Amino acid sequence: MLKNHLKFAIRMFLKDGIYPWLNILGLALGISCGILILLYLQYDLTYDRHHKQHGQIFRIVNHLQATGASFNVAKTARELAPLLKEEYAEIENYVRFERYYNPMLSYTSDHGEKILHYIDNVYETDSSVLSVFTHEFIEGDPASALHSPNKMVITDKVARMFFGSEPALNKEISIDNNQRYEVMGVIKELPGNTHLKYDVLVSQLPLDREWIRNGREDPVRVSEGFWNPGTYTYLFFGKNYDARQFYSKFPQIFDTYFRGFGEQIDGTVDMDLEPLADIHFTSKRGGDVPQGNINYTYTFAAIGFFIIILACINYINMATARAVNRAGEIGMRKVLGHSNNTLFFSILLEAFVLAFVALVLALLFCFIIIYLTPLEDLIGKQLELDFFSNPILLVGALLLTACIGLMSGVYPALYLPAIPIVKALKGKFSSKTGGRLFRKTLIIFQFGISIFVIICTFLMEKQIEFLRNTDLGFENENVVLIPLQDSLVVNQMEAIKSEYKRLPGVSEASTAYGVPGLGVGGSVFWVETDEGMTQQSINTIWAGEEYLETMGIEILQGRGFRKGSEIDRNLRVIVNEATVAIMNWGDSAVGKKIKFFHGNEEGEVIGVMKNFNYSSLHNKIDPLLIGLSDNQGGYLHLRVSPVNLRQTMAKIEMMWRGFDPNHLYQFKFLDQSFNEQYKADETQQHLVGTLSYVCIFISILGLVGLAAFTASQKTKEIGVRKVLGASSGNIIGSFSKDYLKLILISFLIAVPVANYAISEWLNSFAYQTEIHWYNFLVPGIIVLFVALVTVGLQTFKSANANPVKALRSE
């Protein structure tokens, strides 16, 4: 029986000409989007689950608060974890990570060749990292690799960079031309879906910091160390231990380690344990490694689901619209003894056949998209179309195809067998009002989704453009940043800046610790108010004398830094308008006293600068001060002319290689680095935009088939209209009018939904583009135009046919 139904389904497929192919293309797009979304979800929702013991690993974090200061950070003090393990038996182990910032690693081969590379993800850690976290070792012994000082474990990617195909074990690598480390292990590179990515692990992170060690006689000084977090800390609990029970210990932890200094600053600490597998999406703390946004994942999944629904709608519309053509066939099969159940199964099987034919085409689409397009670079995720090693993908693809076949086929399988036998055999069956209303409803839903997604795409792109073009309050274009890696270079910085300013393409040069968009530090100060000196946390940039001129920062009150002034180096600072506002200084900010938290000498505010956005436009402008640094380190900032930029950059590089021959030359442009903050937003916008094209294509695909079929069914009506004098334009207009009404209804439904969705998305930005009525109208007009052109082209052929051919059988 199944064999006969299958044969019949294949014959119907071959008989129906172009219509099954339109359905297959639509279903293939739906299935391919479904498979890609499945891969995307699998990647995102399995963050850090490759660690076999992830259920026992928790990161401990804290929110430190005091008068005028609040630090909600993903780090703790280096000293905390070892002490906790000593006191609490439920903690079986701990792992701490401290990052090297922009280190240069070097290796000298047996032939004297020196190989240099900057490696981003280098961490000093504890030996327990290899037993708590899961790693696939290629070389070395995990039991002993990091148990001795000056040892190193590297990934296979780093091993290839330095040693090629040679074994890496026991070779020595230097960090920043300083300490040498012996390679004791090579591990497989960590998967992309891990929140803490490391390429190099260095052994023997000290138990405490030197300044804490030297002040152990002073309990308050020791306590202050716990208020200065700088280490990612992970606690490893025993199996089946409910880590939430550990929360009851937090008050005791505060009393033991934090209270001494906390009483001086009127401070409190809220601690938290974050399950390893939840960190990527749930942690929103300062100083954290790159964080995910679960709303983006839900958005892509929702749009993928909509695309699948659109593909199913296409099939349902075509199957029910063609019921008139199939009425005779259904009637004859009933006469021959086929029951409604048999017909239901047969028609449903047709949908499954088309769905699984579409699956083959969908796999081809997926292969092309993953391996022959820049998709991975766009989304920053590594997707693998490997059904053999990924059973979830295999089962998911088959279930997805089966579900699409079921959703597409079940309504036609219920609708067609219900055709009355007598009307079917007499050729008098016509689609009922209910059937036409159902198809119209599906078209409204289809185009409503398409218009909704396109409106969101337009407005998201508008916001991204707004972020790129907003006046930040300083001149971030044409500023070259060069990291300062060598103390000898820092000591010669005045001469180096003078040399660069002699270049025709360089107008200003300065240095600074802290770069807008890359990260700005913070300090707690004592600041003068009407009630006396009060403590206040303020973000800080320690810079050179020419920093304000180099960055184009405007002074509103007071003055900037005087070149060569020793007084200005004694904590003479310039604050922004946000600082003035939070301190209630009004017009009397200049001259206000300020000093470091532990400082004795008072400085003062010498100027007020205009607010500028030194962090992402997701955030409002916070208090900031700029002071002169004791040494000219951090980054060298060079303002360059856009004229002959290539030649200028070549000269800058040549000169730098002479100034610092011991390090690889690195540079970045400030505006490009600043815009990197919006990469996740741009990724979402590009993906939503791409999916919007797929939505409208599938909708138009269905409209092509439906319009062509409708035109073919009304050949005689068109002939009569032509004989009565109707022009081709009149006929096309008459046929398009019905579709125009449906798309207008779709537009009216989609607009308020899109407005709500995009408003929610924009709420994550402190600075938002303006939304106007025409931002909604333009996408609607585009969809309407494309749809009407599609219907018009399908009707044009029938409208221009010879009416005699259509009417001679009458």
Rosetta blueprint (number, residue, H / E / L):
1 M L
2 L H
3 K H
4 N H
5 H H
6 L H
7 K H
8 F H
9 A H
10 I H
11 R H
12 M H
13 F H
14 L H
15 K H
16 D L
17 G L
18 I H
19 Y H
20 P H
21 W H
22 L H
23 N H
24 I H
25 L H
26 G H
27 L H
28 A H
29 L H
30 G H
31 I H
32 S H
33 C H
34 G H
35 I H
36 L H
37 I H
38 L H
39 L H
40 Y H
41 L H
42 Q H
43 Y H
44 D H
45 L L
46 T L
47 Y L
48 D L
49 R L
50 H L
51 H L
52 K L
53 Q L
54 H H
55 G H
56 Q H
57 I E
58 F E
59 R E
60 I E
61 V E
62 N E
63 H E
64 L E
65 Q E
66 A E
67 T L
68 G L
69 A E
70 S E
71 F E
72 N E
73 V E
74 A L
75 K L
76 T E
77 A L
78 R L
79 E L
80 L H
81 A H
82 P H
83 L H
84 L H
85 K H
86 E H
87 E H
88 Y L
89 A L
90 E L
91 I E
92 E E
93 N E
94 Y E
95 V E
96 R E
97 F E
98 E E
99 R E
100 Y E
101 Y L
102 N L
103 P L
104 M E
105 L E
106 S E
107 Y E
108 T E
109 S L
110 D L
111 H L
112 G L
113 E L
114 K E
115 I E
116 L E
117 H E
118 Y E
119 I L
120 D L
121 N L
122 V E
123 Y E
124 E E
125 T E
126 D L
127 S L
128 S L
129 V H
130 L H
131 S H
132 V H
133 F L
134 T L
135 H L
136 E L
137 F E
138 I E
139 E E
140 G E
141 D L
142 P L
143 A L
144 S L
145 A L
146 L L
147 H L
148 S L
149 P L
150 N L
151 K E
152 M E
153 V E
154 I E
155 T E
156 D H
157 K H
158 V H
159 A H
160 R H
161 M H
162 F H
163 F H
164 G L
165 S L
166 E L
167 P L
168 A L
169 L L
170 N L
171 K L
172 E E
173 I E
174 S E
175 I E
176 D L
177 N L
178 N L
179 Q E
180 R E
181 Y E
182 E E
183 V E
184 M E
185 G E
186 V E
187 I E
188 K L
189 E L
190 L L
191 P L
192 G L
193 N L
194 T L
195 H L
196 L L
197 K L
198 Y L
199 D L
200 V E
201 L E
202 V E
203 S L
204 Q L
205 L L
206 P L
207 L L
208 D L
209 R L
210 E H
211 W H
212 I H
213 R H
214 N L
215 G L
216 R L
217 E L
218 D L
219 P H
220 V H
221 R H
222 V H
223 S H
224 E H
225 G H
226 F H
227 W L
228 N L
229 P L
230 G L
231 T E
232 Y E
233 T E
234 Y E
235 L E
236 F E
237 F E
238 G L
239 K L
240 N L
241 Y L
242 D L
243 A H
244 R H
245 Q H
246 F H
247 Y H
248 S H
249 K H
250 F H
251 P H
252 Q H
253 I H
254 F H
255 D H
256 T H
257 Y H
258 F H
259 R H
260 G H
261 F H
262 G H
263 E H
264 Q H
265 I H
266 D L
267 G L
268 T E
269 V E
270 D E
271 M E
272 D E
273 L E
274 E E
275 P E
276 L H
277 A H
278 D H
279 I H
280 H H
281 F H
282 T H
283 S L
284 K L
285 R L
286 G E
287 G L
288 D L
289 V L
290 P L
291 Q L
292 G L
293 N L
294 I H
295 N H
296 Y H
297 T H
298 Y H
299 T H
300 F H
301 A H
302 A H
303 I H
304 G H
305 F H
306 F H
307 I H
308 I H
309 I H
310 L H
311 A H
312 C H
313 I H
314 N H
315 Y H
316 I H
317 N H
318 M H
319 A H
320 T H
321 A H
322 R L
323 A H
324 V H
325 N H
326 R H
327 A H
328 G H
329 E H
330 I H
331 G H
332 M H
333 R H
334 K H
335 V H
336 L L
337 G L
338 H L
339 S L
340 N H
341 N H
342 T H
343 L H
344 F H
345 F H
346 S H
347 I H
348 L H
349 L H
350 E H
351 A H
352 F H
353 V H
354 L H
355 A H
356 F H
357 V H
358 A H
359 L H
360 V H
361 L H
362 A H
363 L H
364 L H
365 F H
366 C H
367 F H
368 I H
369 I H
370 I H
371 Y H
372 L H
373 T L
374 P L
375 L H
376 E H
377 D H
378 L H
379 I H
380 G L
381 K L
382 Q L
383 L L
384 E L
385 L L
386 D L
387 F L
388 F L
389 S L
390 N L
391 P H
392 I H
393 L H
394 L H
395 V H
396 G H
397 A H
398 L H
399 L H
400 L H
401 T H
402 A H
403 C H
404 I H
405 G H
406 L H
407 M H
408 S H
409 G H
410 V H
411 Y H
412 P H
413 A H
414 L H
415 Y H
416 L H
417 P H
418 A H
419 I L
420 P L
421 I H
422 V H
423 K H
424 A H
425 L H
426 K H
427 G L
428 K L
429 F L
430 S L
431 S L
432 K L
433 T H
434 G H
435 G H
436 R H
437 L H
438 F H
439 R H
440 K H
441 T H
442 L H
443 I H
444 I H
445 F H
446 Q H
447 F H
448 G H
449 I H
450 S H
451 I H
452 F H
453 V H
454 I H
455 I H
456 C H
457 T H
458 F H
459 L H
460 M H
461 E H
462 K H
463 Q H
464 I H
465 E H
466 F H
467 L H
468 R H
469 N H
470 T L
471 D L
472 L L
473 G L
474 F L
475 E L
476 N L
477 E L
478 N L
479 V E
480 V E
481 L E
482 I E
483 P E
484 L L
485 Q L
486 D L
487 S H
488 L H
489 V H
490 V H
491 N H
492 Q L
493 M H
494 E H
495 A H
496 I H
497 K H
498 S H
499 E H
500 Y H
501 K H
502 R L
503 L L
504 P L
505 G L
506 V E
507 S E
508 E E
509 A E
510 S E
511 T E
512 A E
513 Y E
514 G L
515 V E
516 P L
517 G L
518 L L
519 G E
520 V L
521 G E
522 G E
523 S E
524 V E
525 F E
526 W E
527 V E
528 E E
529 T E
530 D L
531 E L
532 G E
533 M E
534 T E
535 Q E
536 Q E
537 S E
538 I E
539 N E
540 T E
541 I E
542 W E
543 A E
544 G L
545 E L
546 E L
547 Y H
548 L H
549 E H
550 T H
551 M H
552 G L
553 I L
554 E L
555 I E
556 L E
557 Q E
558 G E
559 R L
560 G L
561 F L
562 R L
563 K L
564 G L
565 S L
566 E L
567 I H
568 D H
569 R H
570 N L
571 L L
572 R E
573 V E
574 I E
575 V E
576 N E
577 E H
578 A H
579 T H
580 V H
581 A H
582 I H
583 M H
584 N L
585 W L
586 G L
587 D L
588 S L
589 A L
590 V L
591 G L
592 K L
593 K E
594 I E
595 K E
596 F E
597 F L
598 H L
599 G L
600 N L
601 E L
602 E L
603 G E
604 E E
605 V E
606 I E
607 G E
608 V E
609 M E
610 K L
611 N L
612 F L
613 N L
614 Y L
615 S L
616 S L
617 L L
618 H L
619 N L
620 K L
621 I L
622 D L
623 P L
624 L E
625 L E
626 I E
627 G E
628 L E
629 S L
630 D L
631 N L
632 Q L
633 G L
634 G E
635 Y E
636 L E
637 H E
638 L E
639 R E
640 V E
641 S L
642 P L
643 V L
644 N L
645 L H
646 R H
647 Q H
648 T H
649 M H
650 A H
651 K H
652 I H
653 E H
654 M H
655 M H
656 W H
657 R H
658 G H
659 F H
660 D L
661 P L
662 N L
663 H L
664 L L
665 Y L
666 Q L
667 F L
668 K E
669 F E
670 L H
671 D H
672 Q H
673 S H
674 F H
675 N H
676 E H
677 Q H
678 Y H
679 K H
680 A H
681 D H
682 E H
683 T H
684 Q H
685 Q H
686 H H
687 L H
688 V H
689 G H
690 T H
691 L H
692 S H
693 Y H
694 V H
695 C H
696 I H
697 F H
698 I H
699 S H
700 I H
701 L H
702 G H
703 L H
704 V H
705 G H
706 L H
707 A H
708 A H
709 F H
710 T H
711 A H
712 S H
713 Q H
714 K L
715 T H
716 K H
717 E H
718 I H
719 G H
720 V H
721 R H
722 K H
723 V H
724 L L
725 G L
726 A L
727 S L
728 S H
729 G H
730 N H
731 I H
732 I H
733 G H
734 S H
735 F H
736 S H
737 K H
738 D H
739 Y H
740 L H
741 K H
742 L H
743 I H
744 L H
745 I H
746 S H
747 F H
748 L H
749 I H
750 A H
751 V H
752 P H
753 V H
754 A H
755 N H
756 Y H
757 A H
758 I H
759 S H
760 E H
761 W H
762 L H
763 N L
764 S L
765 F L
766 A L
767 Y L
768 Q L
769 T L
770 E L
771 I L
772 H L
773 W H
774 Y H
775 N H
776 F H
777 L H
778 V H
779 P H
780 G H
781 I H
782 I H
783 V H
784 L H
785 F H
786 V H
787 A H
788 L H
789 V H
790 T H
791 V H
792 G H
793 L H
794 Q H
795 T H
796 F H
797 K H
798 S H
799 A H
800 N L
801 A L
802 N L
803 P H
804 V H
805 K H
806 A H
807 L H
808 R L
809 S L
810 E L
